[in-house]
Amino acid sequence: MNKLTTSILLTFVLISTGCSLMSLSVPSMYDPNESEGIINVVNESYQLDCKNPSVADLKESIQWMTLYTAAKGSSDVEKNITIMSVTASKLNDDMSEVYCGLKRKILIAMSEDTAESIMKRYAQ
């Protein structure tokens, strides 16, 4: 009787654990359009000249990625892009050089990290 109880308890634990794992986010599949889009964001982040800022192209690249990942359903990428979008929304053409430099550094780091995670899918 003790073995039966142990077996039932073990089965219950395995089933409940398995069901909870289904709610975890599964990485999206590789998509060349998404790869090109994030490289555009990385490039625009590097191209941001804080002495004479012009943020329209950077914001447009981030907006494209936001729309594309939402339409595609890449929830893992969309989370990162949403954070970049919030960061970029604070940028404008008449911001101070120091503020621009800090935001530029953050956007470069975030876009490079996101690009790395998107590009790693190709090897899988």
HUDACOR-V483894 format. One line per field, one symbol per residue. ss: DSSP state (H for helix, E for strand, C for the rest). burial: b if it has 9 or more other C-alpha atoms within 8 Angstrom, else e. A space follows every 10 residues. Layout:
# HUDACOR-V483894
ss->???
burial->???
This chain:
# HUDACOR-V483894
ss->CHHHHHHHHH HHHHHHHHHH HCCCCCCCCC CHHHHHHHHH HHHHHHHCCC CCCCCHHHHH HHHHHHHHHH HHCCHHHHHH HHHHHHHHHC CCCCCCHHHH HHHHHHHHHH HHHHHHHHHH HHHC
burial->eeeeeeeeee eeeeeeeeee eeeeeeeeeb eeebbebbbb bbebbeebeb eebbbeebbe bbbbbbebbb eeebbbbbeb bbebbebbee bbeebeeeeb bebbeebbeb bbebbeebbe beee
